[in-house]
Amino acid sequence: MKRFTIIISLLASAFLGFTQTVTNDFEQGSKEYYTNSCWSMEGLSMINNSPISGTWSIRSASLSGSESNANRMASPWVKFTGSGNFTFKHKLTAFSGTWKSVTVRLSNNNDTTTILLYAYNYQKPGDVNRVISVSVPVNVSGIYKVNWKMSGAGGGDDRIMLDDISIPGTYWSDPSEDCEPLKTVIVDSDKDGVPDDQDDYPNDPYRAYNNYYPASDTGTIAFEDNWPSYGDYDMNDLVMGYKFKVVSNAQHNVVEVYATMILRANGASMDDGFGFQFPNVNPNSVISVTGTGNHTGYTIKSNGTETGNASDATFIVFDKSHRYMSEWNTIKTVAAVSAVPFNIYIKFMNNNNPGSGGAVNINTLNISGWNPFLVVNQQRGREIHLPNYQPTDMADQSLFRTGSDDTQPGIGKYYKSPTNLPWALDIFGKFSYPAERQDISGAYLHFGEWVQSSGSSYPDWWSNTGGSYRNNSLIY
């Protein structure tokens, strides 16, 4: 939101506030109250004798002069946004002279622009004491005052009354500065073009925004590592927690990614590796990677990405799960061991740090589309991905359509069985995975229906703790 040089007085805030409509029904019965709120009134008085509505109205002096000494009223400054109706009511109390009229105009701060909103010439005798309701569309944008002029000639006690004013805009006067229009101050301490109140790094010109994924919790990836066979289908051979913080600059190009990967369970007899890929991100856009584990059996470039993946930046978190977790954390009778975090820092090329790969826009990175994968038992080509996620360039695609796998690249089907069973799951939260050798469909009673419906049935199959949803005896 914009920062203002002052805070509107309590009186003005209470009376009008920063709403989308500026109103005045004169029910406070005090001219001083309204002038303190930046209404100006010339030749007018408050009247509670036969008001238009409510208890009070505003009334002109006797209209027996001429155009030059007309009675006047002006609203506070109002910020119009191009739509809405201006409404008010008026009436003439008597008509004994030659002519009476009311006109309403908009004027800007320098009086260089005036816009006629409404003009009315009273007729006698039909207009005497007749309440006339006005509704006029206002299609301008900018900061203006609404000005009323009440004029007439001849006669005696002929007066015009006003009431129930509604102006489609935001109150924009500053009572502490002689009711001048509000002045906005945009503070941008680091001069990167992002105001401080929108900048997560207000004193750093190279960083501006933090983006988190998942937004509210740590996600979980769970694998069954017997692909392309089902194995025991307990989905606990590798269980990884994950969370990302993506930092971008004022141009929304990625500066750095903080990736937290947490090894929570390792229910496999095979020694599996784990990595992930950023699809559509040029590997040469990465400057450096730190915080990963060992890479035995992999070829890693000097910038920390894996060699062999020409178009998509690929990162190997660790080579062997058994290297980092001594017990499985899947057998209920065996004491659990602590989860193992990998705090990975990925530095990117950007506008302030150009390189051969070019800057990466945050939409191109698309962190929600990250592509995690398991490498089975140190066999680099034997990758397991989430359902319908493509393999890396290093995958052995000859394994597709073997065993129980029904990958069909032509229709975008990857890592699913003929009945659409996956070998990996992505859970937006902390997942209570099955115990060792317990088929997930027995532990989670609606898992099969969720799979067969492509996710439309029982989307809460994993989070609902009711007895009809899970068999707790089979869950670790």
BELGITA-V234574 format. One record per helix or strand of 2 or more residues. SS is the DSSP state (alpha for helix, beta for strand). FROM is the first residue (numbers start at 1). TO is the last residue. If there is no record, write none. Layout:
SS/FROM/TO
SS/FROM/TO
//
This chain:
beta/3/4
alpha/10/15
beta/22/24
alpha/31/36
beta/40/42
beta/44/47
beta/57/60
alpha/67/69
beta/71/74
beta/78/81
beta/85/92
beta/99/107
beta/114/121
beta/132/137
beta/141/153
beta/160/167
beta/170/171
beta/173/174
alpha/175/177
beta/180/181
beta/184/185
alpha/196/198
beta/209/213
beta/219/223
beta/238/248
beta/253/265
beta/273/278
alpha/283/285
beta/286/290
beta/313/318
alpha/321/323
beta/340/348
alpha/362/365
alpha/367/369
beta/371/375
alpha/376/378
beta/383/385
alpha/397/399
alpha/409/411
beta/424/427
alpha/440/443
alpha/447/452
alpha/472/474
//
